[in-house]
Amino acid sequence: MSDFSKHEQLIDFLNKNYSNRKFKKFNEHNLSGDVDLLNIDDINNAVVIFTDVLNLYSGSVGKYDLYKLMQEYLTNVEKRDAINKIIKKL
């Protein structure tokens, strides 16, 4: 099974099981240079799946806001560079 076929099946599954959200199919792989073009709604939908996989109550509880983190990381080059610099120091 190709990666694209897996992507299509996953999106079909998510749209069926998360009827309150709209997951979209991408026609091709998003490369690292393309992440700046991602839609905030697509990023937020991915965070919902991430929190479900880890069985977290929410993506934004207390001091944690995975929605904002992923939005900034994937759409803001300067903030992504700053986060990467912090991670490299660990």
N, C-alpha and C positions, 0 to 999 in steps of 0.2 A: 504494500500500500504506500502510495506516495505521501510526502509531507503535506501537499496541497489537499489530497483526498482526506487525510486525517483532520486537517484544519476545517474542511467543509463539514465533515461528520460531527466534529466537536461543536461547531457553531450551530448546526441543526439541533443537536442535543441541548445546548444551553438555551436556545430560543424556545424549545419545547418545555423545558423544566424551569425556566426563569421567565415566566410570561409577563412579568412586570418590567422587564428590561428588553432592549433590542440590541442583540449582538450582531455585528456585521461581518460579512465575509470579505476578506482581502483577496484581490486577484493575483497577487504575487507576494513573495516574502518582503517584509519590511526590514530593510538593512539598517545598520546602526546610524547611517547618515539620514535615514528617513524618519527617525523617531520624533524629530522636531515637528513633523507634520501631523502627528497623531491627534485625534479629537479628544477633548477632555472627557466626553461621555464614554468613549471607548476605554480610556484609561481607568475611569471609575468602575466600569463594568468588570475590568480585569481584576481590580482590587477586591470586588465582591467575591469573585471566584477564589482568589488567593486566601481571603479570610475564611471562606467555607472549607477549603482544603485543609487549613490549619486549625479549623474548628474554633476560630476566634469570634467573640461576640460581635465585634464591629471593627471597621477600619479606622474609626476615630473615637477612641475612648481615652479619657484622661489626658496624659501628656502625648499620646500617640495619635498621629493623623496620617495614616498611610495614603489616603486620598491626596492630600496636599503634597506629601513627599513624592509620590509617583508622578503627580502632575508637574511639579517643578523639575524633577529629575529628567523627565522625558521631553519636556518642552522648553526648558531654559538652559541654554548652553553654559552660561556663566555659573549658575547654581550647580549644574551637573559637574562641572570642572572642580568647583569647591568641594562638593561631596566626595568626588573621586580622590581629591588630595587628602581629605581627612581619612578616608578608608585606607589609602596607601601607607599612612603613618601608623596604623594599627598593627 
